[in-house]
Structures are given as structure tokens and as C-alpha cells.
Amino acid sequence: AGAWIFHCHINYHVQIGMAMVLQIGELGGNPLLGQAWCTGPLEQNAVCKTPPPSPGGGPASIYWYFDMEPAHRCVKPGMNVTWLWENKDHNVNNITKEDFISCNVNNSIAYSGDHVWTAPTEIRGITEIFYFACGRAYGAKTPNVGLHCRDGNMRATIRVSNSCP
């Protein structure tokens, strides 16, 4: 009886949401059976005031990993966007729309930790879109194509606009 966490043992996987808590037994049950555990100030089955982060990252962050879903974010001018990853196997490159579409991004330098990009404080028009991709494994399978970008979906579009939330 009690609350049991069910999770992956790779820290990064837990950070992107691969964990849950299972409740076994009733709340406030028989203490002799080990069921008199406390849930704190929350009522049973209460909805948290702040939802957990999306596995894809929040509005100003992107979890950066091979085989991800391409990220799309909308931020206000001057706001920071942070790419998060653990292993020293990736990078982040600001590229043109054409290179984004074709995954023509060549940068073999791998670094670990977070990468922060600050959106420009002044944009052209109502909205300006910026394109990013990981440049690792360039030409590994196909000439002029980044494998992490094409096969790993490690790419992101950032829309900068005053109308973003």
C-alpha cells in the first residue's frame, strides 16, 4: 500500500515526463495495513494548480534529443529560448528556411548542457520565424544532409511575435 513512483532510470527521460506515481490502497485506510499515508494538503484526485511540463518542453524551452518531434515555439521579442539535453552529442544551429527544409546543416562540434538563444528585440513585421537544427552526423548516410536533423527530427521553428502568450 502507498504511493509508488514508476520511472525510467535515465534521468533525462524522467525530466521529459517518463514517470508516474501509482496509488495502491485507499487514502486514510487501516494504519495496521500501512495505508494511513498522507497526501499533504491536496484532496484525493485533486488537479494540480500547475500542470507538469510537456514532454516537448514549455513555451521557452525545448528538450533536445534524437528521435524527438520537431519543436515549434512562439516567444515575445527579447525572450530566451533554452534547448536542454544531457549527453555531449548535440548542438544547435540557427539556419535558413531552405537549409532547415533540406537539413543541410553541417556542424560536427558536440557540446553538452543547455543552449540559450535570445530572440531579437526588434522583428521585421508582425511575426518573424527562426529555424534551428542539430548539425551532427552530417553526410553520415546522405551527402549534404545532417542525420540528427533528418532522421532524428532535431529541429525547431521559433516564431517571434508580440502576440505570443
N, C-alpha and C positions, 0 to 999 in steps of 0.2 A: 504494500500500500504506500501511497505517497506520490510525489511528483518526480518524474524521471526524465532526464534530458536524453534525447535521441539525436546524435550528431555525427558528422564526419570528423575524422581525426586530423584532417588537414585544415589548419587554422584559416586559411584564405576561404575555404569552402564554407566554413561556419560564418565568416564575415559577409558572404554574399547570400546567406539565408538557408544553408543546408543544415538546419537544426530545428527541432521542435520539442515541446515539453508535453509529456503524456501524464494525465492524472489517473492513477489507479486507486480505486476505492472512492468512498464518499467523503465529502468535506465534513469535518466535525464528527466523524464516526467514532466507534468504540476505541478509546485510547489503549485498551489492552491488546487490540489488534494492530496498533501502530497507525491508526487513521486520524489522530487528532492533530494533524499538522496545520499550520497557519498559512493563509494566502495573503497576509498583510491586510491593508485597508480595502482591497478590491472585493466586490461582491462576486459570488460564484458566476462564472461565464460572463463577466463584465467585459466590455470592449475597452481596450486601452485608449487613452486620450490621444496619444501619439502613435500612429501605426508604425510597424517595423519598416526599415528601409527596403526599397525594391531591390531584388537581386541584381538589377541592372544599374543600380546607383541612384542617387537622388537627383534633383534638378541641377546641382552644381558639382556632381561627382560622377565618375564613370569607372566601374570595375573593369579592368583591362586584362583579358585572358584569352588564350587560344580557344576557338570554337564558341565564342560569345555571339550574342545577337548584336548586329550593328547598333550603336548608340545614337540617339537623337536628343539633343537638349536645347532648351530655349533659356537664354540668360539676358539680363539687362546689361547695358554698356558699363564697362569697368568692373564687372563681376568676375571672380576667379572660377575657373573650372579645374577640378583636380582629377587626374587619372590615377587610379590606385591599383597596384599589383605588388606581389611579393618576390617572385623569382627574378634573378638577373638574366632575363631572356627577352625583354621587350624595349621598345622606345616609342615616342610619339612625334609625329612629323606633321606640320602644317603644310598642306599641299593644294594644288589647284583642283578644280572640279574634274577636269579631264583626267588628271593622274589618279584622282580618287575613284572614278568610274573604272579605269583600267587597272588599278592597283599598281601603277608604275611609281613605286616608292622604294628607293634604294638607300638604306642606312643600316649597316651591319653592326653598328655600335649598340651593345645591350647595356642597360643600366637597371638597377633595382630601385625600389622606393617610389615615391609619388612624383608626378609631373604636374606642375601648375601652369596654366595658361590664363592670362588676363585678357578679357575681351576689351577691344578698343573702346575708349570713352566717347568717341565720335564715330558714327557709322554713315555710310552712303545710303540715303533713302530711309524708308521706314524700317526695313529689315536688311541685315547683311548675313550671309551664310559663310561659314568657315568649314574647311574639310581637313580631317586628320586621319592618319593611318599608321600602323606599325610597319616599319621598313625591314624587319628581319627576314632572313631566308630569301633574299632577292635572287631570282633566277634559279632557285633550287630545283624546280620542276619545269618551269616555263621561262624562257628568256624575257627580260624586261617586266617581270611580274613578281611582286612580293608575296611569298607564300603565307605569311602571317595575315596579310591584308585579304588576299583572295580566299584561301582555304580556311583560315581561322576567323574570318569576319572581324578582324581587329581594325575597325574603322568607326569614325564618328562624325556626325554633322552637328555643328553648333550654330544655332540661329541667334543672332544678337539683335534685340529689339526692345524698345521701351514698353512694348505691350506684353512682354513676358511676365509671368507671375512672380 
